[in-house]
């Protein structure tokens, strides 16, 4: 039997004596599902099995239900009265809307940060993109991907708007649903160079340039994810066509043997 993607994502499991219900348990449910999505351990449309979630999170049925409702509100999970819960699927149009929203919100945060940044913040951002660059160069891809996502959250956090930070986090968490990448697929897109340019524009106080660079960076990422999705769909259709061709050939062979 294949290992549960949620058990693999819950690195340490629920702590000993952890509550099975309440906000803490609900957050554990959210965390194991989000980690599985971010690391491409579950595909869009995959059904969520309550037993697997209960083992991975140590949460009760009510906590699992409430956690799933939170994820549905964030656009990561779809709830159906007949089919239960499943990982959400995003259409190309939804992908465009997600990146449109990110550009609007991140433009505001980047411009604000450029106008208020101090020397300590400059050093922190430069150190962050250096850590990201090292992770990519050394092949630590899971860490590198995490840092690339974290970069945009860090900008929002440093701009000082917790509400917008939460919105950006939800939008970034939906990003893996757009590409259908496999966990063993090497990413073709690395935004570290763009992140470095954005940081230098912010550090110089040029909010307009930083916002423009960030918009160009996000549009490039959007194009890459759309292309990845199209390639995945083409491969899926090819597999279906080959399977159908094989079944047809088997039927013909069987018919040929009947006198």
Long-range contacts (C-beta under 8 A, 24 or more apart in sequence): 4-49, 4-52, 4-55, 4-56, 5-36, 5-41, 5-42, 6-32, 6-33, 6-36, 6-41, 6-52, 6-53, 6-55, 6-56, 6-57, 7-52, 7-55, 7-56, 8-36, 8-41, 9-35, 9-36, 9-39, 9-41, 9-56, 10-35, 10-56, 10-57, 13-56, 13-58, 14-57, 14-58, 14-59, 18-58, 20-58, 20-59, 20-60, 20-63, 21-59, 21-60, 21-62, 21-63, 22-63, 25-57, 25-58, 25-59, 25-60, 25-63, 25-67, 26-59, 26-63, 26-66, 26-67, 26-70, 27-67, 28-57, 28-58, 28-59, 28-63, 28-67, 29-53, 29-57, 29-59, 29-63, 29-64, 29-66, 29-67, 29-68, 30-67, 30-70, 30-71, 31-57, 32-56, 32-57, 33-67, 33-71, 33-76, 33-77, 34-71, 34-76, 34-173, 37-76, 37-87, 37-173, 37-176, 37-177, 38-145, 38-146, 38-149, 38-173, 38-176, 39-142, 39-183, 40-176, 40-181, 40-182, 40-183, 40-185, 41-183, 42-87, 43-87, 43-180, 44-87, 44-88, 44-89, 44-90, 44-177, 44-180, 45-86, 45-87, 45-89, 46-86, 46-87, 47-83, 47-84, 47-85, 47-86, 48-77, 48-84, 48-85, 48-86, 48-87, 74-170, 74-173, 74-174, 75-170, 75-174, 76-173, 76-174, 76-177, 87-177, 88-174, 88-177, 89-177, 90-174, 90-177, 90-178, 92-226, 92-229, 94-178, 95-178, 95-222, 95-225, 95-226, 95-229, 96-222, 98-171, 98-174, 98-175, 98-178, 99-218, 99-219, 99-221, 99-222, 101-167, 101-171, 102-152, 102-168, 102-171, 102-172, 102-218, 103-214, 103-215, 103-218, 103-219, 105-156, 105-164, 105-167, 105-168, 105-171, 106-152, 106-155, 106-156, 106-168, 106-211, 106-214, 106-218, 107-211, 107-214, 107-215, 108-159, 108-164, 109-155, 109-156, 109-159, 109-161, 109-164, 109-168, 110-155, 110-159, 110-198, 110-202, 110-207, 110-210, 110-211, 110-214, 111-207, 111-208, 111-210, 111-211, 112-159, 112-160, 112-161, 112-207, 113-155, 113-158, 113-159, 113-202, 113-207, 113-210, 114-201, 114-202, 114-204, 114-205, 114-206, 114-207, 114-210, 115-205, 115-207, 116-159, 116-160, 117-158, 117-202, 117-203, 117-205, 121-158, 122-199, 122-202, 122-203, 124-158, 125-154, 125-155, 125-158, 125-199, 125-202, 125-203, 126-199, 126-203, 128-154, 128-199, 129-192, 129-195, 129-196, 129-199, 132-192, 132-195, 133-192, 133-196, 136-190, 136-192, 141-186, 141-187, 144-190, 145-187, 148-190, 148-191, 148-192, 148-195, 149-175, 151-191, 151-195, 155-198, 155-202, 175-225, 178-225, 178-226, 178-229, 179-224, 179-225, 179-228, 179-229, 179-232, 180-228, 180-229, 180-232, 180-233, 181-228, 181-232, 188-224, 188-228, 189-220, 189-221, 189-224, 191-217, 191-220, 191-221, 194-220
